[in-house]
Amino acid sequence: MKRNWKVAALAVVAAGTLALSACGGSTSSTADAGAASAVATEAAAPAATAAASEAAAANGNPCGWAVAPRAGGAKYVVYMSSLNIGNAWQEEAVNLGSAEGLMAPYSDCVELRTERTEPDPASQISQIQSMTAAGADAIVTFALSPTAINATFKEACDAGVTVVIYDATVTEPCAYNVSYITAKPVGSDIPFMGYNAMAALIDMMGGAGDIFVAHGVAGTSVDNVHYLSALAAIEQLAPDMNILTEWDGNWDSAQQQKETTKALASNPNVVGIFCGYGESGCVKALKAADKTIPVTGETSQYFREQLLAGWPGVSIGSPPAQGGIAMKVALGVLQYGPDAGIPHDIEVPFKVVTKDTVKVCPDDTYTEGCNVFPAGVVGDENTADIFNPLLPEASLTSAKTGVPPAGLVAVPFTVDELKSFEQDPSRRYITREACPEGWTQGKLAEGLDGCVQS
């Protein structure tokens, strides 16, 4: 493979960021999103909470959950946090998580607090410390680094705080990782979003050609794993492919458009783009240059509208539903207790959308097979991947406002349900830099470091 990448950035990635994603081998994680009901019912809540309430009836807290509030109050203090980088994905994720805490059966038990963190590890460290000192029972957050905040997460855990990381992952063992980044997308036998996206691009390009690679936020586990698995796909499927140039798009469509425009001016013969979140900017730059070439991007409304209109591409990426799913995991740990068997490594299912499978969602809640909203209903950077099998109660209203529609009820997880989405141990090294008992470090079939049975 001929590569013209940034040596310094690659060195950072290779130094320790293979340890950053989660992939599951369970068949449950590849179920169609339509398998879950779009609207939860009142009956679901008491059925899921009965066992925990009985087990903890004598612990003195009003909800009867297994873990009593740290501060001894009438409610659990739960923080929902996202990055303050102005993108729609982060807003949808934090809104979906917030809406969970405001739904029955949680609303009578939870004091919800929402926060934003600036996009640097030092700010996040300070924020986590403040949340812990303020009496947090649970912190649900996106982690800016797989390792830099570990000590602070460990301090929170030691103080009795349940720490749940969504989308990105961390190596600190006490934290729960809730992520899609090395999952097998629905309909694929191969894990890793990056690998699948690059394989799709290679296929659309006929197996060869010169490409651009647009990153997200450098140093995050999400960007690291996508990039390394994409390179692995090139090595295995198109070793002569040439990466003309790369840039950090920072999960920002304006930045992606600016950088794509610059790259096109210097490399007009490019025949494909591997674009991270903000892919609408990559497509807008191509349209402005009157150049139609294959693009693999993430899940934005604009990109899927272009697919609906026939643009050659594949939409595959992060579901903001992970914010709501992570909130339910955190509340499940408080409800059932840390020793109930909830996995610390949970894989979130996600989908691949092409011009042949894009389908409009006509309603506020999920409709079978839908993956894009009608034009004008949401902004260019919003996404219909607020809907997910693990978040059947999601609604567009919740994603926009952080407040659920009246009458919508959360569907609490059972421990067994979460166990069915536990990460495959072969990928554990990628998220934790360690292998589970009975496994040792080795190479995965996709060419990345992982775990093999001893």
N, C-alpha and C positions, 0 to 999 in steps of 0.2 A: 504494500500500500504506500503510495506517495502522499506525504502529508506536509502541509505547510502550517503547522499549528504553533501556538504560543508556547515556547519551551517552559517558561516560568509557570504558566498556569498548569501545564501538564504535570510538572514536578509536584505541585501542590496536590493535585488530584491523586497521583500515584502514591504519594507518601503515606496516605492513611485513609483514603476515602472510599476504598473498595468496601469498607465495612459499613455500608450505609443503606441497605435497603432490605425489603422483606418480600419473600416470594412464597406462595403457598402451593402445596400439592393437593389440597383437599378438593374434591369435586364440588363442594358447596360453593366455593369461591368463583366458580365459573357458571353459576346459574344465571339465566336471563333476568334482567331487572324486572321484567313483567311477572316473575314468580311471586313477588311481594305485593301485597295489597297497597293501593295508593293511599287509602285513608284508614287510619287506625280507629278502633272502636273503644268505647268505654270499658268493655269487658276485658280487654287485653291487659290493662294495668293491674287490677287486683290479682289476676291469675299469676302474673309473673312475680309479684312481690310477696305473695303469701308465705313462701318458705322462709325468706329472709326475715320477715316480720315476726314469725313464730320463734325463730332461732334467737332473736335479739329483743324479745319483748321486755326483758328485765333489765336492759342496760341503761334505762333512764332517759333515752332521747325520744322525742315525740313521734318520730316516724317508725320507730322500732327497727331501724337498720342495724346491721352488725357492728358498724363503727360509729361511736358517739361523736358528736361535734367536738372539735378540739377546744373551742372556746367555751363550751358548755352552754351555748345558747339554744334557742328554739329551732334554729335552722342551720344547715350546713353552708359554710361560706365557700362558694365555688367560683373560680376565676376562669373566664374565657378570653384568650388573648390571641392577637394576630399581628402581623407585621404592618407597620405604618408606611407602606410604600405606594399607596394610592391605586392598587389594581383591584379589579372587580372580583377576582378569585378570592383574595384575602377577605374582602367584605362579605362575600357569600358564605365562606367557611365560618367566619366568626358569627354571622347572623344565624346560620343554621344551628350552631352550637348553643347560642343564646336562646333561641326559640325552644330547644329541648328543655332547658331549665325552667321555662315559663309554662310548659304544658303539664297537665295532670298525667301521671301521679306525682311528678317531681315538684310542681310549683308550691305545694304546701310544705315542702321539706328543704327547699334550696333558696338561699340568698345569692342571687346571681350578680356577679360584678364583671364588667367587660373592660378590657385594657387593650391598648396598642403598644407595641414596642418598636423603637427605632431600629433600623436594619444594621446593627452592629452588636457583636457579642457582649461588649462591656455594658451597653444599655440593657440588654436582656438579663444579664447577671444581676444588675441592680434592681430590675423590676421583679425578678423571682424572689430575691431576698426581701423586698418590701412586701410582697404578697404573703410570704411565709410569716413575716413578723406581724402582719395584720390579721393572722388567725386563719389563713386558708386551710380548708379541708381537702380541696382538690384544685389543681392547676392544670388547665388544658391549653396547650400552646404549640405554636410552630417553632421549631428549634433552628436557630441560624447556623449552628455548627454541630457536627456529629460528636465533637469532643470538647470544645472550648468551654462549654457551660456545664460539663459533667459534675464538677465539684459542687456547684451551686444546686443542681438537681439532687445530688446526694444529701446535701445539708437539709433540703426540704423534706426528702423522704425520711431522714433520721428524726425530723421534728414531727413526723406523723402525717405529712401531706401526701396525698395520692397525686403523682405526676404522670400525665398522659401527653404524649407528643403525637401530633397528627401530620400526615403527609411526609415531612422530613423525619429522620430517625436519629437517635443518639445511641452511643455505646454504653452509657451508664446502666448497669443491670437493674436498678430499682425502678427505672422509668418504664412505662408501657409505651411501646411503639405501635401506632395505628397507621398503616401506610400501604400504598399500592405499588411502590416504585420498582419492586422486582416481581410483582405478581404476574400470573399468566392472564392476559386479557381474554375476555369472553371469546370463545371460538378458536383460540390459539393453544398449541401444545408447548409453546416456548415462553419462558418467563422474560421479564424485563421490558418495560416500555420502550427504552432506547433501542434495544435490539430489534423489537418488532417494528418500530417506526423506520429504522434504517433499512431493514429488510424490505419493507414496503416501498421505500424510495428507490432502492436498487432495482426492484422488480419493475416499477413504473418507468425507470430509465433504461430498461433493457439490459441491465447487468453491468453497465460501465458509464463513465462520464465524469465531468468535473462538477463539484458541488461546493456550496457554502454550508458552514455549520454555525448556527446561532445559539449561544448558550442562554441560560437563565441567570440566576444570581450565583456567582462563583463562590465555591467553598461550601455550599449547602449540600447535604446528602442527596437531595433530589437531583440537582444538576450533575453532581459527580457520577452517580450511578447511571443516569441516562447517557452521559457522554462515554463512559467506559464501555457500557454494553453496546452502544452504537459503533464504537471502534471495533469491538469484537465481531460485530456483524460484518463490517467491511473486511476484516482479516479473513473471515470464513467464506464470505459470499462474493466479494468483489475486491480482491487484493490489489488490483491495479487502479482502483478508483483514486482520484486526486482531490484532496481537500484544498481548495484554492485559498480560502481565508476563513478565519473564525473571529467572533466577537462576543462580548458580554452584552446580552440584550436586557438583562436585569428584570425580566418578566414585565416588560413595559413595551406596549405596542409602538409608542412614538419613538423610543430608542431603537426598536427593531426596524422600523421603517427608515429611520435615518441611516443606520448602519448598512441595511440592505441597499439603499440608494447609492451610498459610497462604494460598496463592493461591486455593484453592477457597472459603475463607471470605469472601474479598473479591470473588471473581468466580465465583459459582455457576453462571452460564450458559455457561461455557466449553464448547466442543464438540469439542476435540481437543488433544492434547499431543504436542509434539516433544521427546522426552526423550533425553538422552545416557546414557552408561553409568551404571548404577545405576537403570535404568528399572523394576526391580522395585519400588523405592520409590514411583515415580509410580503404578503400578498398585495397590499396597497402599493408598495414600492414597485413590484413587478407590473401591476396594472398601469401605473404612471409611466413606466418604461415601455409599455405595449409589448410585454414579454410574458407569454404563458408557458410555464414549465412546472413540472411536478413539485409539490411542497408537502412535506409531512409536518404537521403542526399539532397544537394541542386542541382545546375543546371550545374555543370561543364561538359565540353566536355568529359573528361576521364570517369566520372561516367556514362554518357549516352552511351558511347561506350561499357562499361561493361554491361549495361542493354541490349544493342543491341546484345551482345554476350551471353545473357541469365542469367546474375547475378540476384539473387533475390533481388529486391529493388524497391524503389519509389523515383523519383527525383522531388522535390517540393521546390521551393525557390524563392529568390529575383531576379526580372528581372533588369539588369543594364539599360534597356530602361528607367528606372525612371529618370536617369540623363537628358536625352533628353526631357522627358515629363515635368520635373520640369522647364527646361529652357523655354519651350514653355508657361508654366503657368506664369512665371515671365514676359516674353515679352507680354503676354496677358494682365496682369495687367497694364503695362505701356501703352499698346495700347488702351485699353478700359477705363482705370481708375479704381481706387480702389473702387469706389462706383457702378461699373457696375453690381455687383452681382456674381462675380467669387467666388466660395466657398473657404473658408480657409482650408477645410478638404476634400481632393480629394483622392479617392481610385483607385489604379492601378490594373487592372486585371492581373492574373497570372495563370500558368498552372500546371497540374500534369502529369508527364511522367512515364510510366512503361515500362517493357520489351516488352509489347504487343502494346504500342502506340508510341515507339521511331521511328522517321522517319528522314531520311537524308535530309538536305537542300542543293540542288545542286548549288545554285546561290548566287551572292553577296547580293541580296535582297530577301525578303520573298517569300517562296513557300508554298502553302496551306498545313497546318498541320505539317510542318517540325519543328524539335526541336533539331537537332544535325548536325554538319558539317561533311563532309567526313574526314576520318582519315588523319592527317598530314596537314590539312588546317589551323588549329589554335592550340594553346598550350593546354595542359591538363586542365588548369584552366579557359580557356575562355568558353563562353557559347553562344548558339544560342538564348537565351532569350534576346538578343539585339532587337529582333523582338517583337512587341506588338501592339495591336489594336490602342492604343493611339499614336503610333509613326510609322505610315505607311511608312514614308520616311527613316527609318533606313536602313543602309547598313553595310555590314561587313567592307568595306573600312573605313567608318566613325568611326566604333567602334575600328578599329586598329590604326587609324592615327589622329583622331580628325578633319579631313578635308573631306568634302563630295565629292563624285565623280562629275565631271563636268556635269552640267545640272540637278542635283537633286535639287528639290525645296521643301521647308518646307510646311507643311499643317497647318496653324494657327488654333488654337481652336476658336470656337465661345463660347460665354458665356453659351448658352443653352447646348452645348455639355458638358462643364465642370460641369454644374449643374446635368447632368444625371449620373455623376460619383461621386457625393457628398457622403460623408461617411454617413452611417446609424446612426441616432442620438442615437440609443441604445448603440453604441460602443464609443460614444464621451468621456465618462469618461476615457476610457483607454488611449486616446491620450492627453486629456486636463486636466484631474483631475477635471472636472466640467461637468455638464449636461446642455444641451440647455434649453431654456425656455419651460415650460410645461412638463419637465422630471425631475425625481429625481433619486438619486443613488439607485441601487438595483442589484440583481443577474441576470446574463444572463443564458440562458438554458445550456450553456457550463460550468457553475460553476464559472465563473469569475465575478468580479465586473463590472457593466456597468450602463446603464441608463434605467429606465422604465417610461412610461408615467404617469404623476401625476393623 
